[in-house]
């Protein structure tokens, strides 16, 4: 018998299992993957997330694995350039084969049991609510609390819809949805060697977004996004469209073309923007299972780590306001992200505001801090008037 079962052992799940185990909770974490393993990812851990890793004693492991720090960024929005250092700490962009394995190992070291290659078929219920999980092999594992940290297509979210009075949500096979915006972008990324970089790079162009950040093994992760309705054309020549997009970004195209792509291109339109109810009788949702947004602002990993911290505190102290606190922290960025994912050019007051911010170092750092998780989204919204 366990106190908590966590379904999913990537950042949200492994971090939650680790923090709970460190507090003396008997935890089982299960995942269908075997680690280390790769998965689609924004890679970026914003400074607020790296500060959590530092507090948990894991940042040194990430650095020892050869993950370079990004202390400054160049954000080019339609030709207006905001360049500066993050106000607190640095950003890291690890390969998921590195980050996820570190978190799984840390969960085990803390005393959590982790079962890899375990496929969950459904939830066990009793008169109180969710009471455990059932494996595809027929195994039944029980706990008074089950946490769904199993990603944007969460089985736990689908199953817990049956525990609600929202019949329509249950029929659609998803936990009750509080907010939803249809997918807005198609995104592609891969890894290049030999790309000269002095800082992290972000670009917004009409109908396009681009990011280039250093990652493990001396590689640069290059990402490009376009409106989702261009997917049909984009998929006919993914590399051609990605390179044509980075060619619009100063000399980045030249530097990328001077390097060499070393892995296949990954492309997806499976980029929902959804906020789900995050708790109910015997269950919680964490990370993308509960709230997922377009990768254009690269918030996913940081949100997963923040949810883990909130959940560990809620479960071990008896607090009942996990969802309220999650929503207070996440919804402002969710709204900003879905607006930015429309990939519209800055104009009017926004354009004037950005030019004003770019002229002042402290304003630039605060602007970058909004995305880094070290400054409130409300600062930018207030500045916009």
C-alpha positions in Angstrom: 0.0 0.0 0.0 1.4 3.4 -1.0 0.4 6.9 0.3 0.6 8.4 -3.2 0.9 6.9 -6.7 2.2 9.2 -9.5 1.4 8.3 -13.1 4.1 9.7 -15.3 7.8 10.1 -14.3 9.0 12.9 -16.4 9.6 16.4 -14.8 6.2 16.9 -13.2 5.9 13.3 -11.9 9.5 12.6 -11.0 9.9 15.9 -9.2 6.7 15.4 -7.3 7.7 11.8 -6.3 11.1 13.1 -5.1 9.7 15.9 -3.0 7.1 13.7 -1.4 9.5 11.0 -0.6 11.9 13.5 0.9 9.0 14.4 3.3 8.6 10.7 4.3 5.6 9.9 2.0 5.5 6.4 0.6 5.5 7.0 -3.1 5.2 4.9 -6.3 5.9 6.6 -9.6 5.1 4.6 -12.9 5.9 5.4 -16.5 5.5 3.5 -19.7 8.9 4.8 -20.8 12.3 3.5 -19.8 14.9 6.1 -18.8 16.9 7.8 -20.2 14.5 8.4 -23.1 13.7 11.3 -25.4 10.4 13.2 -25.9 9.2 16.3 -27.7 10.2 19.3 -25.6 10.8 23.0 -25.6 14.1 22.1 -23.7 14.2 25.4 -21.8 14.1 25.6 -18.0 13.5 29.2 -17.2 15.5 30.8 -14.3 12.6 30.3 -11.9 12.8 26.5 -12.7 16.6 26.4 -12.4 16.3 28.0 -9.0 14.1 25.2 -7.9 16.6 22.6 -9.2 19.3 24.5 -7.2 17.3 24.4 -4.0 16.7 20.7 -4.5 20.4 20.0 -5.0 20.0 19.0 -8.7 21.3 21.9 -10.7 25.0 20.8 -10.2 24.1 17.4 -11.7 22.6 19.2 -14.8 25.7 21.3 -15.2 28.0 18.2 -14.7 26.1 16.5 -17.5 27.4 19.2 -19.8 24.3 21.5 -19.9 25.5 25.0 -20.8 24.0 28.0 -19.0 22.4 30.8 -20.9 22.7 34.0 -18.9 21.6 36.5 -21.6 19.2 36.5 -24.5 18.6 38.5 -27.6 14.9 38.9 -28.3 14.2 40.4 -31.7 10.5 41.3 -32.2 10.0 42.5 -35.7 13.3 44.3 -35.7 13.0 45.8 -32.2 15.8 44.2 -30.3 15.7 43.6 -26.5 19.0 42.2 -25.3 20.0 41.6 -21.7 20.7 39.3 -18.9 18.0 37.4 -17.0 17.4 39.3 -13.7 17.8 36.2 -11.6 19.9 33.2 -12.5 20.3 31.6 -15.9 18.3 29.6 -18.3 19.3 26.0 -19.2 18.2 24.0 -22.2 19.0 20.3 -21.4 18.2 17.3 -23.6 15.4 15.4 -22.1 17.5 12.3 -22.0 19.6 14.2 -19.5 17.0 16.1 -17.4 14.4 13.3 -17.0 17.0 10.7 -16.0 18.4 13.1 -13.3 15.0 13.6 -11.9 14.1 9.9 -11.9 17.4 9.1 -10.2 16.8 11.7 -7.6 13.3 10.4 -6.9 14.7 6.9 -6.3 17.5 8.3 -4.1 14.8 10.1 -2.0 13.1 6.7 -1.4 10.4 6.7 -4.0 9.8 3.5 -5.9 9.9 4.0 -9.7 8.6 1.4 -12.1 9.6 1.9 -15.7 7.9 0.3 -18.7 4.6 0.2 -16.7 1.5 0.8 -18.8 -1.6 2.1 -16.9 -4.9 0.8 -18.2 -7.2 2.7 -15.8 -8.0 3.9 -12.3 -9.4 2.0 -9.3 -12.3 3.6 -7.5 -14.1 3.1 -4.2 -16.9 5.0 -2.5 -14.5 7.9 -1.7 -13.2 8.4 -5.2 -10.0 7.4 -6.9 -8.2 4.7 -4.9 -5.4 3.4 -7.2 -4.4 2.3 -10.7 -4.7 -0.8 -12.8 -1.9 -1.9 -15.1 -2.4 -3.4 -18.6 -1.0 -6.7 -17.1 -3.9 -6.8 -14.6 -1.8 -5.5 -11.7 -3.7 -3.4 -9.2 -1.9 -0.9 -7.1 -3.7 1.1 -4.4 -3.2 4.5 -2.7 -5.5 7.2 -1.3 -4.0 9.7 -3.7 -3.2 9.3 -7.4 -1.4 12.1 -9.3 -1.7 12.3 -13.1 1.6 13.7 -14.4 1.2 11.8 -17.7 1.2 14.7 -20.2 -1.2 16.6 -22.4 -3.1 13.4 -23.3 -3.3 12.3 -19.7 -5.1 9.0 -19.1 -5.7 10.1 -15.5 -7.4 13.3 -16.8 -9.6 11.2 -19.1 -10.5 8.8 -16.3 -11.2 11.5 -13.7 -13.8 13.1 -16.0 -16.0 10.2 -15.0 -15.8 11.4 -11.4 -17.3 14.7 -12.2 -20.8 16.0 -12.9 -19.7 17.5 -16.1 -21.2 14.9 -18.4 -20.2 16.7 -21.6 -16.5 16.7 -20.6 -16.7 13.0 -19.6 -18.2 12.1 -23.0 -15.3 13.9 -24.7 -12.9 11.8 -22.7 -11.1 14.7 -20.9 -11.1 16.1 -17.4 -13.4 19.2 -17.1 -11.9 22.0 -19.2 -11.8 25.5 -17.7 -10.2 27.2 -20.6 -9.3 26.0 -24.1 -7.8 27.7 -27.2 -7.4 25.6 -30.4 -3.8 24.8 -31.4 -2.3 27.8 -33.1 1.1 26.7 -34.4 3.0 24.0 -36.2 6.5 23.7 -34.6 9.7 22.0 -35.8 13.1 21.7 -34.2 16.4 19.8 -34.4 20.0 20.0 -33.3 22.9 21.5 -35.2 26.6 21.4 -34.4 29.0 24.2 -35.3 26.6 27.0 -34.8 28.3 30.1 -33.4 26.3 31.7 -30.5 27.0 34.3 -27.9 23.7 34.2 -26.2 20.2 32.7 -26.4 18.2 33.9 -29.4 14.5 34.5 -29.9 12.8 36.0 -32.9 9.3 37.0 -33.7 8.4 37.7 -37.3 5.0 38.1 -38.9 3.6 34.5 -38.9 6.8 33.0 -37.5 8.7 32.4 -34.2 12.3 31.2 -33.9 14.5 30.1 -31.0 18.1 29.0 -30.9 19.7 27.9 -27.6 22.8 25.8 -26.7 22.2 22.4 -25.3 24.2 19.3 -24.4 27.1 17.9 -26.4 28.0 21.2 -27.9 24.8 21.3 -30.0 22.4 24.1 -30.7 18.6 23.4 -30.6 16.9 25.4 -33.4 13.1 25.8 -33.3 10.8 27.4 -35.7 7.0 27.8 -35.6 4.4 28.9 -38.2 0.6 29.2 -38.1 -1.1 25.8 -37.8 -3.1 26.4 -41.0 0.2 26.2 -42.9 0.9 22.7 -41.8 -0.1 21.2 -45.1 2.6 23.2 -47.0 5.1 23.1 -44.1 5.2 19.3 -44.0 6.1 19.0 -47.7 9.6 20.4 -47.0 10.1 20.8 -43.2 13.8 21.5 -43.3 13.4 23.9 -46.2 10.7 25.9 -44.4 12.6 25.9 -41.2 15.8 27.2 -42.9 13.8 29.8 -44.9 12.3 31.0 -41.6 15.7 31.3 -39.8 17.0 33.2 -42.8 14.6 36.0 -41.8 16.4 36.3 -38.5 19.4 38.5 -39.0 22.5 36.4 -39.5 21.1 33.3 -37.7 20.3 31.6 -41.0 23.9 32.0 -42.2 25.2 30.6 -38.9 22.8 27.6 -38.9 23.6 26.8 -42.5 27.4 27.0 -41.7 26.8 24.2 -39.2 25.5 20.7 -39.6 22.2 19.1 -38.6 23.0 16.0 -36.6 19.6 14.5 -35.8 16.2 14.2 -37.6 13.8 17.1 -37.5 10.9 16.8 -35.1 7.6 18.4 -36.2 4.2 18.6 -34.5 0.8 20.3 -34.6 -0.2 18.6 -31.4 0.1 21.8 -29.4 -3.1 22.3 -27.5 -3.8 25.2 -25.1 -5.9 23.7 -22.3 -6.6 24.4 -18.6 -8.2 21.5 -16.8 -9.6 21.1 -13.3 -6.6 20.0 -11.3 -8.0 18.1 -8.3 -10.9 16.0 -7.1 -11.6 13.1 -4.7 -8.4 11.1 -4.4 -6.7 12.7 -7.5 -4.6 15.6 -8.7 -3.2 16.7 -12.1 0.3 18.1 -12.5 2.3 19.6 -15.4 0.8 19.3 -18.9 -1.9 16.9 -17.7 -3.5 19.8 -15.9 -2.4 22.9 -17.9 -0.7 22.9 -21.3 0.1 25.8 -23.6 1.9 26.5 -26.8 5.7 26.2 -26.6 6.2 29.7 -28.0 7.0 30.9 -24.5 8.7 27.7 -23.3 7.0 27.4 -20.0 6.3 23.7 -19.8 9.2 22.3 -17.8 9.2 25.2 -15.4 5.5 24.8 -14.8 6.0 21.1 -14.2 8.6 21.8 -11.5 6.4 24.5 -9.9 3.4 22.1 -9.8 5.5 19.5 -8.1 6.4 21.9 -5.4 2.8 23.0 -4.9 1.6 19.5 -4.8 4.2 18.2 -2.3 3.3 21.1 0.0 -0.5 20.6 -0.4 -0.4 16.8 0.2 1.9 16.9 3.2 0.3 19.9 4.9 -3.3 19.1 4.1 -3.9 22.3 2.1 -6.9 22.1 -0.2 -6.2 25.1 -2.5 -3.7 23.5 -5.0 -5.8 24.3 -8.0 -6.5 27.9 -6.9 -2.8 28.6 -6.4 -1.9 26.9 -9.7 -4.4 29.0 -11.5 -3.2 32.2 -9.9 0.4 31.4 -11.0 -0.3 30.1 -14.5 -3.4 31.7 -16.0 -1.8 35.1 -16.7 1.0 33.5 -18.7 -1.5 31.2 -20.4 -3.4 34.2 -21.7 -0.2 35.9 -22.9 1.1 32.7 -24.5 -2.0 32.1 -26.5 -1.9 35.7 -27.7 1.7 35.4 -28.8 1.1 32.0 -30.4 -1.1 33.8 -33.0 2.2 35.1 -34.4 0.9 38.5 -35.3 3.3 41.4 -35.8 3.7 44.0 -33.0 2.0 47.2 -34.0 0.5 50.3 -32.6 1.0 50.8 -28.9 2.7 47.4 -28.5 5.3 48.4 -31.0 5.9 51.8 -29.3 6.1 50.1 -25.9 8.7 47.5 -27.0 10.9 50.3 -28.5 10.7 52.1 -25.2 11.5 49.0 -23.2 14.5 48.3 -25.5 16.1 51.6 -24.6 16.4 50.9 -20.9 18.4 48.0 -19.4 16.2 47.6 -16.3 13.0 47.6 -18.3 14.5 45.0 -20.7 15.5 42.8 -17.8 12.0 43.0 -16.4 10.5 42.2 -19.7 12.7 39.1 -20.0 11.8 38.3 -16.4 8.2 37.9 -17.3 9.1 34.9 -19.5 11.8 33.7 -17.0 9.2 33.5 -14.3 11.0 36.1 -12.1 8.6 39.1 -12.9 4.8 39.0 -12.9 3.0 38.9 -16.2 0.9 41.8 -14.8 3.9 44.1 -15.2 3.8 43.8 -19.0 0.0 44.0 -19.1 0.1 47.2 -17.0 2.8 48.6 -19.2 0.6 48.0 -22.2 -2.1 50.0 -20.5 
